């Protein structure tokens, strides 16, 4: 199989340069201007579009096995491809939970059969994600990107200490959903804020996040474990992580597009604004942007979490937590952060591709001669309105619905295969 991508601005060795890319048998065979190929090769002329290393999302929910009515591996990875992603890490809140090798194998078999892009699952930290006893981490370690109980924080300090020590010995990171449940009020739905008080909603205290980050960082100091904090949303968490990095602890963190671009002042009584953690205050948003600019923030993940229409139809109080994001993350961030003069396209590429590739040892993160082609081509001048009815994901609930953005994904090449091509010529 041979094809040529012509007239691109290619992100190569940390800078953009004009080039064509020749892909032969799945690998980047040549790069340069004016490349020619024989008649047996397909040629795609992109007229100056930008070629980035394929995006990598370290935090998605593919829902299969167990919750196929929300999403499947096939639909979730097609959504990833449409958004420019060539690799994702899938969370373990499934049925069965991947807490043993036989349970994990059910998921691996589906991935092998149906995935359009690379999928590296997480193994569970505890059995059934119930926080009572450790999962069979030794058995699942060779097949997973790390260990997580995402959806719930590990409440037991002693159990988390044991998990961190074991993960250290296995050479895998602990990927933590930081949430102290003792600080949550029953029925919470949004950040503790003026909107919650005005509408009679139960607010979520930001301390429920940062207190567990604080606890876990102490355990990292004890154990030397590699530690990654999921969906950071509070200014206090940012401060704790910044200090931990200054100490030299092996700590990374992610946030999501909605925490960087929305605040609790944007809330509406609609299920597409309910997620966990909730959208926080303007001060929290500003602290995350500062962390993005100073290097404290390592990467941006979507926390793509599809639900059925019925499950998201109960407004802020009655909907399940979670929104979808794979198909709109890049244009939202490019429009708000790059065109908004907050950061550069080069830095955004690092956050959405190179950094997660390094941390979780995933294929891609750069475009290199002789390596498998994992490439996303974006038309950065193409303006469009985010329309969930166009999504490949079975989920439709996003707070970015109706936003006018720029940065359309024209093609995604994952492991040398064209897995998405935008045929809309508007």
N, C-alpha and C positions, 0 to 999 in steps of 0.2 A: 504494500500500500504506500503510495507516494502522493503528496499534495503540497502546494506552494501557497503561502500566505504573503501577498504582495502589498507594498506601499504602506508600511506600518511605522509607527513610532514605538520602538521596542525598548522595554525596560531591561537593560542588560548591564550587569556590573554596576548597579546602583545609579544609573543615569539613563535617560531616554536618548535613543539614536535612531535615525531613519534606516530601515533595513527591511528586507524580505526574509521569510523563514521557510526553509525547505524541511519537510518532515518525511522521513523514509522509514518504513517498518516501525513506526511508533516513536522514533527518536528524532531529535533536532539534528539534522544532517549538515545543514549549512545556514549561515546568516550573512547577509550583505546586500548591497544595493544592486538592482538589475540582475538578479538571479534568473537563469533560464532553465527550463525543464523540457523533457521530451513530451510527445503527444499522449503518453499514457498517464500523465499526472493531471489531477484536477488543480485548477488555479482559481484563487479567490483574491480579488483586488479590493482592498479596504480603503483606498483613497485617503490615507493619512490618519486612520484610526489608531488607537493606542493598544499595544499588546502588553499585558501584564502577566507575570507568573500567576497561574491559576489561584484564585482565592481559596483560603483554607479556614474552615469554621470548626473550632474545637468544642462546640457546644450546641448540639442539635438533638431533637427528639424525633426519631423515625417511627416510633409507636409499634413496630412489628418485631417480634411476635406479641400477640395479646390484645392489641387495640387497633386492629386494621381498619375499623370504621372511621378512625381519625386520620390515619396516614399509613402508608406502606413504605417499605424500603424503596420500591420502584418509584412511587410518586414523590417521595421526599428527595431522592437523589436526582430525579428529573428537575425538580424545583431548584436544587442546588446548581445543576448544570445551567439552567436558564439564568441564574443570578451570577454566573461566572466562577462558581466554586468547582474545584477539581478534587477536593478531599474534605471529609467531615469526620468528626468524632461523635459517636452516638451514645446517648445517655442510657443508663441501665434500668430506668423505671418502666419495666416491661413485665410481661407475664408469659413465661417464667422470668423472674429476675436472674440475670447472669451471675449467680453467686457460686455456681459449681461449673465444672467443665462441660458436663452434659447439657446444662441449661444454656451456657454460652454457645455451644455448638449449634443449637437450634437457630440462633441468630446468625451465626457465621455461615450456615448453609444457605439461608435466605439472601444474605449479602452476596455470597458467591454467585448465586443464581440471578439476582435481580438488580444489583446496584449499577447505576450509570456512571458513578464516580467512585473514587476510593473511599471506603468506610472503615474506620478503625473504631471498634466499640470500646467502652469502658467496662471494666468489671466492677461489681458491687463491693463496697467496703464491708457491709454486714449482710447477714442472711436475710433475704427478703426485704432489704433496706429497712429493717425494723429496729436497728440500733441495739440489739441484745447480745449478739455473738458474731464473731468475724466470719466473713465468707471464706471460701476455699481459695484464698488469694494466690497461694503457690501454684495451684493447678491452672488458673486462668491467666497468670502473669505473662506467659509467652505470646498471648494472642491479643492483648489489650494495650491501649494507650496509657492507661493509668487506672486508678481506682476512685470511685465516686458513689455516693448515695444521693445524687442530685434529686431535688424535690424535698429533701429533708436534711437538716444538719445532724451530725452524729452528736447526740446529747451527752453521752457518757465520756468524761474526760479520760478515764482509765482505758476505755475501749479505744478511743482515738489514739492514745499514746501507743498502745499495742499495734494498732493498724499502721501508724507512722513508722514504727520500728521495723515491721515486716516489709512495708513498701520500700523502705530504704535498702533493706537487704536484697530485695528483688529488683532493685534498680528502676522502680516505677514511681511516678508522682502521685500524691494524694490530691484529688481535684475536689475541692470542698464547696458545698452549698453551705454557707455560713449563716446559721439561724439558730438563735437561742429561743427555744419554744416557751421557756418560762416567762419570757418578756413579751409574748404575743397575747393579745386579748381575743377571746372567742368571737369568731365572725368577722375578723378584720378584713378589709377589702382594699384600702388605699393608704397612702402615707398619712401620718398624723399632720393635718394641715387645716387651713381655713375652709377649704372645700369640704373636707370630711365633716367638720363641725357644722357648717351651714346646711348640709344635706343629711344630717343624722346618720352618718356612716362611721363604722368603727375604724379608727386610725391605727396604723402600724408604726410603732416607735422605731426610729432608725437604730436605737441601741440593740435591738434584736439581731441586727447584722454585725455591728462592729464589736460587740462584746465577744461573739464567738470567734471572729477574726483575731481578737486580742488573745483569747485562750489558745487558739491553735498556734499562733506565732510563738508563744511560750513553749509549746510542745515541740515545735520545729527546732527551737534552741536546744532542747534536751536531746532530741533524737537525730538531728541532722538530716531529716527527711526532705526530699524535694516536695514543694507545696505550691499549689495553684489555687487561687481564689476565684470562684465563679462569679459572674454578674455583679461586680462591685457597684454599689449605688450610693454610698454615703461618704461625706467628707471625712468623717472619723476613720473609716476603713482606709481611705487613701492615705491619711497621715500615718497610720500604723504600718502600712505596707511600705511607705517611703522610708521610714526609720529602719524597718527590717532589711530593706535592700542596702541601706547605708552601712548596716552592721555586717553585710556580706552573707546573709542567709539566702538559701536557695529557694527564693520565693518569686513567683510570677502572678500576674492577675489579668483579668479581662473585664471589660464592661460591654454593654450592648448599645446599638444605635439609639434606642428610645431613651436611655439615660443620658446620652450626650446631646440630644436634640429637643427633648421635651421636659417640662417641669409639671409639678402638681397644679400649677395655674392653668394648664392646658386640658385638665380632666373634663370628661363628659360622662354622663350616665349611660355608658355603652360598654358592652363586654370587651370590645377591642382596646379598652384602656385599662383592663385588669390583668396584672401579671405579678409574679413574685420573684424578686422584691418589687414593690410598687414604684411607680415614677415618683421621684423625690422633689425636693425644693430647688429653687434657683441656685442657692448656695452650694448644694450638693452637685448640681449640674456643672457649675463653674469650677468646682474642685476637680471634677473628672476631666474637664477640658485642660486645666492646668497640669494634671497628671499625664495627659496625653502629650502635652508640649514638652514637659521636662523629663520624660522617659520613665516615670513611675508606672504608667500604664503600659503593659506589654503587648496587648492584642485586643481586637474587637471581635466578639462572637455575637451571633444573633439570638441565641437561646430559642431557636425556632421550635415552637410548641403548638402544633395544630390540635384543634378540637372540632367537634361537630358543630353545625350551625345551632342546634338546640342548646348545646353546652355553653355557647357564648351569647345566648339571647336573653340572659337574665340581668343585664345591666351590671353596674359595678358591684352591687351587693350579691347578686344571684348567679353570676357566671363563674366558670372555672378559670383558674389562673393560666395564662399563657397566650402568646400571640405568634404569628408567623412572620418570618423576616428574610428568608434566603433569597427571595426574588427581588427585593427592593433595598437591601442593605447598602450595596455599593452606591447606587444613585443618590440615596438619601444622604449618605456621608460625604460623597463627592460634592453634592450641591451645598450642604450646610457647612462643611468644614473646609474644603478646599476652595470652592468659589466664595465662601464666606471669609477667606483669608485667615483662618484659624490654624491650618496646617498645610503642608505641601502634599502633592500627589505621591511623591516618593515616600514620605512618612506614612501616608495612608496605606500604601502598598506593603510597607514593612509590618504594619499592624494587622493587616488582613491576609497576609500570605507568608512572608519570610519568618516572622516570629513564631507563629503557631507551628510551622514546619519544623523549626529547630527544637522547640520545647517538647513536642510530642512525636518527634522522629517520623514525620510523615513525608511521603514523596512530594516533590515540588518545592515551592518557595523561591525559585529562581528559574530563569531561562538560560540553559547552558548547552553548548555543543556536545553532542554525543549522549546526552541524557534524555530520558523519556519526556515527551512533549506534554507539559501541563500548562496551558496558556488560555487566557481569557482576553478577548478582543472587545474593547469598548469604544463606542462613538461618544466622545465627551461633549460634543456639541449638540447631540440629539436630545431634544426636550420632549418629555411625555408626561402623562398623568398616571399615577399609580392606580391601577384598576384590578382589584382582587379577582374579578371574573376571568381574567386572563391567566391566573396562576396555574401552574402545573401541580402545586400542592393541593391536597384535599382541604387544607385549612384556608380560610378566607379572612380571618380576623386580624387586622393590622391597624394600628393607630395612624399609619401613613396613607391610608386610603384617601384618594383625591388630591394628594400633594403633587404639585408640578415640579419635576426634577429633571436633571440632566445626567447623562451617562448610561446609554443603552448598551446592553451586552449583545454584540452581534454574533459571536461565536465562542464556544468553549471546547477546547481540546483537552481531554483527560486521558492520560496514559497513552497518548498518540492517536486516540479515536475522537472524531467529531461527535460530541454528545449533545450539542445545542447549536442551532443556527437560526438566527432571526431572519425570516423571509419577508418581513414587513418592510416595504420600501418607502414608507412615508418619510 
